[in-house]
Amino acid sequence: MASVNPFIAPTTGDQPWVDQMRKTLKTQIAVPIDTPPLSIFSIPKTLKDEKPEAYEPQRIGLGPKHHFRTELYQNMQQNKLTAVKRVLKPHQITDLEDQVVQNIKNIVPVVSPCYDTFPEMDEDAFAWLFAIDGLFLLDQLGVYLEKGFAIDEKGLIMLENQIPLVVLKEIEKTLLQSENCESADDFWEAKFRYFAQMNSPFILSKESIDFARVNHLLCYTYHSIVNNEKVSRDVSFTKPGSVPNEKPATEELMEAVIQAAGIIPAAKPFLGILQNLEKLLYETGEESSIQEIRVPSVSELGDTAGVKFVLSKTEEGIRNISFDNGSVYLPVIKLNFDTEVILRNLMAYEKLMAKNSLMGGFGLELTEYVDFMCGIIDSAQDVKVLREQNIIEGELRDEEIVKLFNGIGRSLGNMSGESNLRKTVAELNKVYDSVPSVRIKKEADKQVRAAAKAITFLVSISGTLVLAREALVQVSGSSSTQTLVSFVTDHLGIFSSLIQ
């Protein structure tokens, strides 16, 4: 059987590649279906390293990326076949190959480009894989609609586990359409919406989603969340690394003192004590080392600037965030045990579509919202305030919610463009920075930072001089320790006068 992946670079000669391109183009033109966009991505290693289990299915492997993973295949394949029998009527099972597999094989040329990477596989295996996984997904969506549960809800919504809608439509058109009086879009709206509604952390848009723009289940959930507001906005990323991760001024000063102790022989006995003290005061752990959007926490804004957090008056979504008359209006978010997995996959889909979509139309509004929540939630007290205002709901405890948002952290790069949320952040920072006590503290930090940098510079110069003098003493054969001590003492006097 021919390979279904024409996008692997040729290894021998040019003519086989030309022949393959000619065949692929002719076949794609012959298929009476528009080629869907690239929309199913392999999660980048930088994201996967943060929390692999949030992106790699643990129970159900769907599609070519995970279907044949040994541990998933062994435990789930019979369940998939049982699900296929539930969806099909007895007479349809015997004709499965002719009715479904063959039709999927015919649309192979427009399905494989939905994936950024695709394994070598012949057309028959590809068609059977999607016939089984597509029918299994339809079964799970139907069971969820009727009984409110599936084998693994979060597995069905993971980005790498998505089944292209074009495949599901082919199955529905071949086997199920005659049994439904509703239109195809109504059929998919009913299947997808209930699942998305029950698993989404946010309120979904009341308007029906245009299925011409839907690529798969995760895509439907994303659009239902982000489009819950009439006005669309464009928010994108600038280059990563443009946000400096400044250390507190006191930490810089401590590092300068430790550096000085390291080069002054008389201070070396105290070096270990100073290093342990620095670790105790400033070591923040792996999670809090992730950068966050620059915005004060809920508690800081409330206690220092008198800012209140209030539930939005309408049932709109993440676009409906504003700061008015001393109050921040936020939409409700429901946080349960699967929420982090869902949020992470939605954000990954948004970022990768924004990066790879040739047609445009993808901003980073969900990512921006999560960055904002990471910034304003630093402690359980912050969560408590938001929970009391019914902005946060769900089963997670306050400490678990803090861990969730601190673990996701902020995205690499700066946001560019305009949105209500960006304007809100700017207004909050302006109000907070205008408080006299905050202005005084920031000015003091600025002065201490300047002093710390000056000390660091002088320490470097003095260290060089000390080493040079010690080398001179050794070369001249002198053992006058008193001279060296006097030299170091003079420099310590310089440090003392700077600090004072």
N, C-alpha and C positions, 0 to 999 in steps of 0.2 A: 504493500500500500504506500501511496505517496505521503510525504511528510506534510503536516498542516501548518508548518511554520516556515514561511518564505522569507523571514526577516533575519535569518542567521547569515552572517557574512560568508561569502564563498571561500573555500579552502583550496580548490584546484581549478585553475583556468577561469576564463570569463564567459565562455559560451554556455555552460550549465546555468550560470546565474542569469544570463539574458533569457534563456529558455524558461527559467522559473518565473522571472518577472513578467514575461509575455503571458504565460499561463495564468499567473495570479491576477493580473489586470483583467484579462478576458473573463475569468471566473467571477471576479467581483462585479464587473459590469453586468454579467448575466444574472446575478442574484437580484431580484426585485425588492431589495431592502436597503435603505440608506445605511452606510457603514457607521456604527456608533463610535463615539470618541473614545480615546484611551481613558479608562476610568477605574481600572483595577490595578493597583500598584503593589509592589513589594515594599514593605515598610523599611525606610532607611535604617541603617545600623545604629546611628546615633539615637534614634527614638527607641529602637528595640532594646538597646542596652539598658535604658532607663528601667523598663519593666517588660521583659519578654512575654510574660503570660497575658499581658493586656492586648497583645497583637497576634499571638500565635494560638489558634484554636486548641482547646484542651480535650474536647470530646468529639466534635464533628468536623471533618475535613471536607470542604466543598470546592469543586473546581480543580483545575490542574495543579495548583500550588500545594494543596494539602490532601487531596483525595487519597493518594497512595502512601501517605505517611504511615509507617508500619503500625504504630500503636493505635492510631485512629482507625485505620482500615480494619484491623482485626476485631476491634470492639464495636464498630458501627456498621459494617457492611451489611450484615443480615438485617439490622434495623432499617436500613435504607430499602432493602428489597421488600421487606414487610410493608413499609410505607408506600412503595410503588403499587403493591397489590391493593392497598386501601383506596388509592386514588382512582385506579382503573377498574372498570367492570370486567368480569371474567372473559368476555369475548374480546376485549381490547388487549388483554395480556398476551394472548396468542399472536396478535397482530402488532405487538409493540415494535418489533424491528422494522416492519414495513411502514407503519404509520408515524412513528416518532423518530427513530434512529435515522432513517433515510432522509427525513426532512431536515433534521439537524445537520446531517452530513452536507446537505446542499447549501447550508448557510455558513459552513466553516470559514469561508474566505472573509466574512464580515464579523465573525466572532473572535477569531484569534487576535486581531489588532486591538481588542478591548484591553489586552494585558500588556504590561510593560516588559515582562519576561514570560517566555512560554517554553515548556520542555518539548523535546522531539517526541512526536507521537503520530501514529498513522490515523487516517480519517475515521476508520471504524472505531478505534479505541476512544478517540475524542468524542464522537457522537454518542457512544454508549455511556461514557462518563457523564456527559451532560444530560442525557435522558434520565439516568438514575438520580443524579443530584438535583436536577430541576424538578422532577416529580416528588422527590423527598422534601424539597423546600416548600412546594405547594401543599403537601400533606401537613407539614408543620405549621404553616400559616393558617390552614383550615382548622386544625386542632386548636390552635391558639385562639382563633376567632370564636370557636364553640365552647372551649373549656378553660381558656385563660392561662394555659401553660404550654411550653414546648420542652423538648429534651434539653436544649441549652440555648436560651434566648441570646445571651451575649455572643455566643459563637456564630449565630446567624447574622449578626450585624457587624462582624469584624471585616475590615477592608479587604484583607487577603482572601477572605472566604466568600466573596460575593459571586452570584451567578448573574450574568448579563440578562437584562430584561428581554432582549431580543430572543434569547433561548426560551425563556418562560412563555413569551407570547406565541412562539412556534408550537410549544406543547399545548397551550390553551386553544389555539386555533385548530389544531389537529384533533384533539380529543375531547375538549370540554365545552367548546363554544355552543354546540347544539343544545347543551343542557341548561344554558343560561339565557334568560330573556333580556338581561341587561347588556349594555354596550361593553366593549372590551375595556375602555377606560374606567367605567363604573366597577367592573369586575376587579381590576387591579387596585382601584381606590379603596374598595372594601377590604381587600386582603392586606394591603400595605398599611393603610391608615390605622387600623386597630392595633396592629403590632407596634407601629411607631408611637402611637399615642400612649400605649401602656409602658413603653420602655424609654421614651424621651424624657430627659430631665426638665424640659421646658414645655410650655403650652404651644401647640401647633397652630399654624395658620388655619383660619376657618375656610379660606378659599381653597378650592380643589387645585391640585398641582397639575401642571401641563405635562402629561406623560410623554410628550415628544422630547422633553428635557430630562427624563428620568432614565438613568443608566442601570440602576439596581436598587435593592432595598435600602442600603445605607444612603445612597444618593437621594432617594425619596425622603428619608428621615431628615437629611441635612436641609433640603429645600423647604420642607414643611416647618422647620425651626427658624431658619434665617429669614424666610419671606413672610414672617408673621408681622408685617407692617407694610404700608402702601408705598412708602418712599424708599427707593433703592439707593445705596451708597457704594462708593468704590474705595476700598482701603487695601493698601498693598504694603509690602516690606521693602525697606532699603537694605543696604549691604549688612551682613552679619558682622558683629564685633564693633559696631559703632557706638555702643553704649558702654562707657567706662564703668568698671566695677571698683569704685573707690573704697578704700579701707577707712575706718574711723580714724580721726586724727590721733586719738589716744593710742590706738594700736600702732600707728606709724612711730609715735614717740617711744613706745615700749620697744619696738624693733631697733630703734636707734640706740637706746640704752644697752640692749643686749649686744649690739654690734660693738659698742664701745667696750663693754666688759670682755668681749672676746679678744680684744687686742691689748688690753691692759693687764699685765701679769698679776698685779695685786688684786684685781677684781675677779680673776678666773674662778676662785672657789665659790663665788656667788652666781656663776653663770647658769648652773643647773637649776638653782632656785628661780632665777628670772625666767628661764625657758618654761618651767612648769607653771609659773604664774601666768605667762602669756597664753599657754595652752588652756588653762582653766578659764581665763577671761574672754578669749577671742576665738577658740576653736568652736565652730558652729555645726560641724557634721556635714554629711554628704547632701542631705536634702536641702538645707538652708543655704548651701553654696550656690544653688541655682539662682540666676538673676531674676528679678521681678520688675514689673512696671513701676515707675517712680510715682507713688501715691501713698499718702499716709494711711495707716490702718483705720478701721472703724472706730476703735477706742481712742486713738489719737485725734481723729477728726472730731469725735463727740466731746471728749474731755477738754481738749485744748481750744478748739474753734467753735464748739457748740453746734456742729453739723449733725443733722438727724438723717436717719435712713428710713425710708417709707416705701411700702409696697405700691407699685404702679396702680393707678386707678382703673386702668383698662386691662384686658386680657391679652395685650400685645406682648411681643417678645423682646429679644436682646437688642433690637434697634430702638426700643422705646425706653431709653435711659436718659435722664436729664437731672440738672441741678437747678432748683428754683427756690428762692426765698429761704435759703438756709437748709433745704432738705434735698437729699438725693433720692430720686425715684427709681427703683429697681424692679424688674419682673421677678416672679416666683421661680425658684429652681428646686426640684425635688431630687434629693440625694439618697440613693439606696446602695446596696452592695455591688451592683453591676454598673453603677453610674460612671466610675472612673474609666472602665473599659470602653463604654459607649462614648464618653467625652474624648478620650484619646483617639479613637478611630475616626470620629467625626472631624476632629482637628487635623489628623493626618490626611484625610481625604480632601479637606479644604485646601491645605497647603500644597498638596501634590497636584490638585486640579488647577490651582492658581498658577503654579509653576509650569505645568505642561499643556494647559488648554490653549489651543490655537485660536479658538473662537472668542476667548475672553469671557467676561461675565462672572468671573469668580474673584471675590475679594477675600478678606481674612477677618470677617466680622465676628465669627464664633471664637476664633483664636484670640482676637482682641478682647472679647468679653472675659474669657477664661484668664487671660493675663491680668485684667483688672481685678478679678476676684482673688487671684493669687496675691495681688498687691495689698488689698484691703483686709485680708484675713491673715493675721499673724498669730492669733491666740484663740483659746476657747471662749474668752470673753467677747471677741469680735463675732464669733458664730452665735453666741447667746443673744446678742443685740439683734442680729439679723433674723434669728429664729423667733424672737419675741414680736417682731414686726411682720411675721408670716412671709418673709422673703425667702427663707430657707425652710424646706419641709423634708420629711423623709425619715428613714429608720436609722441612719448613721448617727453615732454619738458626736458630740461637739469636737472631741479630741480627734476622732477619725476624719472629720471634715477638714480640720486644720492640716492633718497629715496628707489628705488627698490633694489639697491645693498647693501646699508646700512641695509635694512630690512632683506635681506636674510642672511647676515653675513657669517662668516666662519664656517666650519664643526667642530664637536667635534673631537679631536684627531689630531695627526700629520701624514702627508703623509710620506710613506716610499717607496723605490724603485726609479727608474730612469725614467725620461721623459725629453723631451726638455723644458717643462715649469719649472720643478724643477731646471734644469741647468740654465735657464734664470733668475729665481728668485735669485739664488746664485750669478750669475754674476752681476746683478743689485745692489744687496746689497753690493758687494765688491767694485764696482765702486763708489757708493754713499758714503760708509764709508771711502773711500780713499781721499775724498775732505777735505782739511785742516780745513775749517770752521766747517764741520761736526765732524771731529775728536776732535777739541777743545770743541765743545758743548757737545759731549758725555763724554769727560773727566770731564768737569765741572759738568755735571749731576751726574756723578759717585761720585765726591767728595761731592756734596751737599747731595746725597742719603746716603753716609756714615755718614756725619754729622747728618742728620736727624735721622738715626737709633741710633746713639750715644745719641742724645738728648732724643729720646723716652725711651731709657734704663735708662738714668739718671732721667727722669721725673718719671718713675715708682718707682725707688729707693727713690727719694726725697718725692714722695707722701706718701710712706709708713712711712718715717721718720716724716713727718708733722702730719700724723694721730696718730702716736705713741706719739709724743710730746703733741698733744692736749689731748689725753687720759690721759697722765701723769699729765697735768695741772689740768684736771677735778678731777682726783683722789686725788691729793694733796690739792685741794681746793683753789689753787692760781688763781687769776683773772688777772695776769700780761699779758696784751695783748702786751705790748712793747717787752717782751721777745720773744713772738711768731713772732712778726713782724720782729725783728732783725734776727731771725732764717731763715725766708722765704727770707729776703733781701740777706742774705749770699748766699742762693742757687740761687737766681736770678743772682747774680754776677758770679756764676759758669757758668750759661747758657750764659751770655753775653760774657764771655771770650771764650767759645766754638764756638759761632757764629762768633766772630771776627777772 
